[in-house]
Amino acid sequence: MLSAYPDATELKEVAQNFLDLEITRDESIAAGNCASGTDEFLEEYFQKRTSVKVSALVSYIDHYQGVRTVLEYKFRQLEQQAEEKSEE
């Protein structure tokens, strides 16, 4: 489970459990990143792809707040889904 304010180190540790998970452009925007910044990042580093595996994002965690933001968003979604499943 993520702490209330996960730092880069914590996000990297959690990311190791989800390396094959795809993060989409839409998830980045839903996480609070702006569309233009998301698009610029995807264009510069990922040839305009609309989804990227967590394994490809790990190296950007230290220097890109937007990457940290979307990873935290996605990991919290996964936590919530696991919690809901365990309550069934």
Secondary structure, 3 states (H helix, E strand, C coil): CCCCCCCHHHHHHHHCCCCCCEEEHHHHHHCCCCHHHHHHHHHHHHCCCCEEEHHHHHHHCCCCHHHHHHHHHHHHHHHHHHHHHHHC
